[in-house]
Amino acid sequence: MTTKQIYRLSTQKLKEAGIKSSEIDARLLICHALNISPEKFIIDSEKEISFVKIRKINNLIKKRALNIPVAYLTGEKEFFGLNFRVNKNVLIPRPETEWIVEKSIKSVKPKVDKIKVLDMGTGTGNIIISLAINSDADFFACDISADALAVAKQNAKRNNIEEKIKFYESDLFSNKKLKQKFNLIIANLPYVPKKDKDKSVKFEPVNAIFANDNGSEIIKRFLKQAPNYLQSNGTILIELDPRNANELKSFAKKYFPDQKIGLEEDLAGFLRYLVVEN
Ligand SMILES: C[S@@+](CC[C@H](N)C(=O)[O-])C[C@H]1O[C@@H](n2cnc3c(N)ncnc32)[C@H](O)[C@@H]1O
């Protein structure tokens, strides 16, 4: 069987299983199994594949047909042009989070003095690593999950940037090492209402995604604590559930009465980000 033939067959199987991204997923999984780049996938389309590789591809396609995310099958996910290791202990980075990195770079780059940046709920480390590669500051990241932190540290190492970032296990700001003032605090904490549990995500860690109080509980706790850890001219960037955007904006106003509080849209036009700044 050639690469092209197994690709057609795999795409068909995924389509029949109701996977909308059947073509992209089949290509990604075949490239992963054959350990080849997307370019090589095209060049090698008439090449015969060994029986062992065919079995490997079929196994991956079977798992994908059960809805297991591609990133968990390949063990990696691209974010902000970089490659991140992922496993079942971390949320798979989402494209909408790239906005936070872009906004952070704009906020860090013009500063003359070295500033301190904290990434709260770092997960794979995707935000802080992308930022550390693209700007200069003192970088800190924390997560309540030791397993997630292990992945983040591994990703920092992979990107040769482990010396630039300090990682701490912490429930919000509770770790004593975080008792300091930051110029920029980024928080992509769990924000999906628990009532959505059944219909959406089945494979990613629930503690990385869902929160009580219609998805707002952890963000509200964060907003209550954050004034003690933010420099007077500092900035906070939060990703949130658009359904809670206006309520969280009013909530933030209570704790940051002198700052500008704004909401920003994602590419789909949903109010996805809360910005606290001067
Ligand atoms: C939505 S994921 C975001 C992961 C990553 N920052 C990203 O953008 O893809 C939320 C992360 O917050 C962590 N988390 C949940 N509750 C927390 C808390 N109370 N304090 C610190 N981190 C928390 C979870 O373990 C998870 O890694």
The ligand as a MOL file (V3000), in Angstrom:
LIG
                    3D

  0  0  0     0  0            999 V3000
M  V30 BEGIN CTAB
M  V30 COUNTS 27 29 0 0 0
M  V30 BEGIN ATOM
M  V30 1 C -7.2930 26.2890 30.8450 0
M  V30 2 S -5.7870 25.5250 31.3870 0 CHG=1
M  V30 3 C -4.6410 26.6190 30.6080 0
M  V30 4 C -3.3180 26.0070 30.3090 0
M  V30 5 C -2.3710 26.9190 29.4950 0
M  V30 6 N -2.0430 28.1290 30.2290 0
M  V30 7 C -2.9680 27.3050 28.1520 0
M  V30 8 O -3.1300 28.4900 27.8880 0
M  V30 9 O -3.2510 26.4270 27.3300 0 CHG=-1
M  V30 10 C -5.8020 25.9960 33.0750 0
M  V30 11 C -4.6020 25.5990 33.9190 0
M  V30 12 O -4.7970 26.1880 35.2290 0
M  V30 13 C -4.4080 25.2550 36.2260 0
M  V30 14 N -5.1380 25.5960 37.4670 0
M  V30 15 C -6.3910 25.2330 37.8220 0
M  V30 16 N -6.6980 25.7490 39.0290 0
M  V30 17 C -5.6190 26.4520 39.4410 0
M  V30 18 C -5.3230 27.2040 40.6170 0
M  V30 19 N -6.2010 27.3300 41.6110 0
M  V30 20 N -4.0920 27.7710 40.7180 0
M  V30 21 C -3.1750 27.6290 39.7220 0
M  V30 22 N -3.4070 26.9280 38.5920 0
M  V30 23 C -4.6090 26.3530 38.4470 0
M  V30 24 C -4.7690 23.9100 35.6310 0
M  V30 25 O -4.0220 22.8750 36.2390 0
M  V30 26 C -4.4470 24.1140 34.1450 0
M  V30 27 O -3.1290 23.7290 33.8420 0
M  V30 END ATOM
M  V30 BEGIN BOND
M  V30 1 1 1 2
M  V30 2 1 2 3
M  V30 3 1 2 10
M  V30 4 1 3 4
M  V30 5 1 4 5
M  V30 6 1 5 6
M  V30 7 1 5 7
M  V30 8 2 7 8
M  V30 9 1 7 9
M  V30 10 1 10 11
M  V30 11 1 11 12
M  V30 12 1 11 26
M  V30 13 1 12 13
M  V30 14 1 13 14
M  V30 15 1 13 24
M  V30 16 1 14 15
M  V30 17 1 14 23
M  V30 18 2 15 16
M  V30 19 1 16 17
M  V30 20 1 17 18
M  V30 21 2 17 23
M  V30 22 1 18 19
M  V30 23 2 18 20
M  V30 24 1 20 21
M  V30 25 2 21 22
M  V30 26 1 22 23
M  V30 27 1 24 25
M  V30 28 1 24 26
M  V30 29 1 26 27
M  V30 END BOND
M  V30 END CTAB
M  END
